């Protein structure tokens, strides 16, 4: 019988370097939401890729920042956990970047004994001279890492990196059933899809003050009926989110429904409500309720 490989491949890096784009490209499904704003990913999200003789468990993590409030501290705990169970670590940087925004994390990468793949992303934005300079810079800074220039967005060199990861996976039986795609339930993807639309359409503090809770997810043979609550921290944010005669909220609902119909391959009916949940980002009980703390 063929030997089976399985392992945890955890992706870390600064905000907006392309971690979620890379994971979605590997998995072949949109599991992590992607926007141009920093701190889009808040949770640690597993994407599972199965082959006949391997199982790659990919982990997308929040971008590394210096926390300003309790929610951000919880997000950095997800990054710390990614060091603890990784069989392979992907450290993702982009052209022009100099180092992680938290030096302690960078020191941990330097001292890891597991394989580290340093992916230099967005190389399609650089000329040859800059690319060569960046490759040399990172090779000197992290001589123990294996460097691969890529463009996650245009899929350049992504397949080669994927095959290299499969080579590096340790021998092990599968950790999850072979037909499983992720460790997250359906409601999580509903929440994240709605949050993505809010990140896309609202500015300043609004997207970062929002949390989604799906109170109802009823699946029939031909339709899924969803009721979700969007929570904000202040009354003024509630008004902005809803918009004139509900127009802004309606746009979020329409766009989220289209994406969810594609994701679930089924008709979706979605109802959205907005509630004020004062200072939830700094409330341990609320953070526990939303899955940021254990």
N, C-alpha and C positions, 0 to 999 in steps of 0.2 A: 504494500500500500504506500502511496505517495506521502511524504512527510508534509505536515500542515504547519503553516506559519500564522502567527497572530500577534498583534501588539498595538499599543497606544502611541499614536503619532500626534504630538501636541504642538500647536502653532501659537507662537507668541510674537509680539512686536509692538511698536508704537501705534497710536491711532491712525487709521486711514492708509496703512501701507499695502492693503490688499489681502489680508488674512481670510476674510469671508469669501472673497472672489475665488481665492485658491481652493478653499474647502469645497465650495459649490462646484467648481470645475472637476475636482477629484471625484466627488460623490455623484455628479450628474444630475443633481436636484438642487433647487434653491432652498436650502435649510437655514442659512444665515441671511438676514436682511442686509442690504447694501445701499448706502447713501453717501453723498459727498461730505456729510457732517462727521465730526469726530465723535467718539464714544457711541457709535451706532450699536455695537454688540455690548450687551450688559451681562449676559449669562455665559456659562461655559456650555457649548452645544456640541454634542457628539454626532458625527456622521459616519456611518458604517459602510465600508466598501468590501464586498465579498467576491472572491474568486474561488475556483475549484479547490485550490490548495492554499489559500490565504484569506485572512480577514484583517483589514486595516481599519482601526478605530481612530478616526480623525477627531481632533478637538479644537474648535475655534474658541478663542478667549477674548475678553475685552482688551482694547488697546491700553498699553501701560501709561499711566499718568500718576502725578502726585495727588492723592485724594484731597478734596476740599470739603466733603461732607460724607455722612455715614454710608450712603448708597455707593459712592465711589470706593470707599474702603472695602466694602463687601465685594465689589467688582475685582479689586486687586487680590482679594483672597482666592478668587477663582483662578487667577494667574499663578499664584503660589502653588495651588493644588496641581497645576499642570506640570510643575517641576517634579512633583512627588511620585506620579505614577507613569511618567513617560518612559517608553522604550526607545523612542527616537524623538528628538526635539527639533522642530523647524523654527529657526529664528529668521523672521522676515524683515527686511529693510528695503527702502526705496532709494533710487538714485538721488544723491545729494545729501542723504541723511548721515549724521555723524555718530550717534550712539543712542541707547535707550534713555528715556526721560527719567529713569530711576537707576542710579549707579549700582545699587545693591542687586538688582535683577541681573545686570550685566556681569557682575562679578560671579554670580551663580552659573551663568552660561559658560564662562571661562573655565570653571572648575568641574564641569560635568564629566562623568565617566561613560555616559551613553553617547551614541552617535549624534552629532549636531550638524544639521544641514542649514547653511546660511544661504537664504534665497535673496538675491539682489533683484528686486522687482522694478517694473516700469522702465525697463531698459529701452523700450521703444521711444522714450522721451529724451534719450541722450545720444550724442554723437560718439564715434569710436574712441576719441581721445579721452572723453569724460568717463566712458565705460571702463577703459583700461586703468585709469587713475583710481576709480572706485574699487575695482577688483583688487588692485594692489593694496589700497588702504585697508580694506576689510581682511585680506589675507594676513597682513601684518598685525592687525588688532586681534583677530581670532584665528591663530595659526592651526588650532586643533579642529576647526570646523571645515566641512566640505562645502565649497562655494559653488553655487549654480546661478548664473544670470537667467532671469525669466521675464516674461510679461504675462501675468495671470489673466489680464483682461483679453488679450488677443491670443491666448493659449500657446504662446511661444515657449518651447522647451518644457512645458508642463508634463507632457507624457514621459519624457526622459527622467524627470524628477520622480514621478509616480513609480516608474519601473525600478529606480534606484532604491526607493523606500521599500518596495516589495523584497528586494534582495537583502536589505538590512533587517527585516522583521525577524524576531527570534522564533524558534520552533515552539509551537504551543497549539492546543486545540482552540476552536473558536470560543470567544467569550459570550457571544450573543447568537440567537438563532440566525441561520444563514439568509433568511428572507427579511431580516430587520434592517431598516434604513437609519434609524436614529433612536436615542433613548428618551426622546421627548413625546408627550401626548399631543393629540390633535389640537387641543385648546391652546397649547403653547404657540403653535404656528399661526393660529387665528390672532392671538394677541400681538405677535411679532409683525404680522402683515399689516395690521391696523397701525401699529407704532411706526412702521416704515413710511406709511402715507403721511403721518403727522410730521415726521422728520423731513419729508419731502416738501410739504406745503407751508409749514410754519417756521417763523424765525425766532431769533434770540432765545429766551429761556423756556418758551412753551414746550418744545420737544423733550427737553431734559426734565421737565416738571411732571411729565405724563407717565402713568402706568395703566395698563389695560388688564381687566379681569373679565373673562368670558364666563358668564353665569349660566348660560344654557347652550348646549350643543346636542341637538336632536337629529339623528341621522335616519332617514327613511330610505326606501329603495331608490327613489329618484331625486331626492332633495335633502339638503342639510339646512336646518333652521338654527340660526345663531343669534344670541343676544349678548352683547358685550357692553361693559361700562368703561368709559375713559375717565380716569381720575386725574384731577389737577390739584394744585396746592392752594390756589386762591380764586375768589369769585371773578376777578377781572380776567383771569386766564380762561375761565369757563365761557364767558361772553365771546372772547376772541376765537376760541375753538369752534363754537357753534356758528358764528358769523351771522350776517344779516338774513333774517328769516330762515335760519338753519342751512344756508347755502354752502358754507364751508364744511360743515359736518357731513352734509349729503355727498359732497365730492369725495371725502375720505371713504365713506361707505361704499360708493359706486366703484371706486378704484380697488378697494380691498376685496369686494365681492368678485370682481373679475379675476384677480390673482388667485383667490381661494378656489374658484371654480376650476381654474387650471391645475392647481395643486391637488385638489381632491378628485378631479375629473368627474364632477357632478354639479348639478344646479345648486346654488347657494342663495338663501334668503338671510339677510343680516340686518339687525336692528342695533343702533348705537345710541347710548345715553351718556351724558356727561355729569359727573358728580365732583364736589369739592372734598378732598381728603387732606386736610391741613398738615403741611410739613411731613408728609409720609416719608420723604427721602432721609429724614433724620430720626425716624421712629423705629426702634428695634423690633417692636411687635409687628408693625406694618411690613418691614423688610423681610421678616420671617414668613409672614403670610404670603408675600409675593415670590418667595423662593430664593431670596438673596442671602439669607442667613439660616443656619440650621438650629 
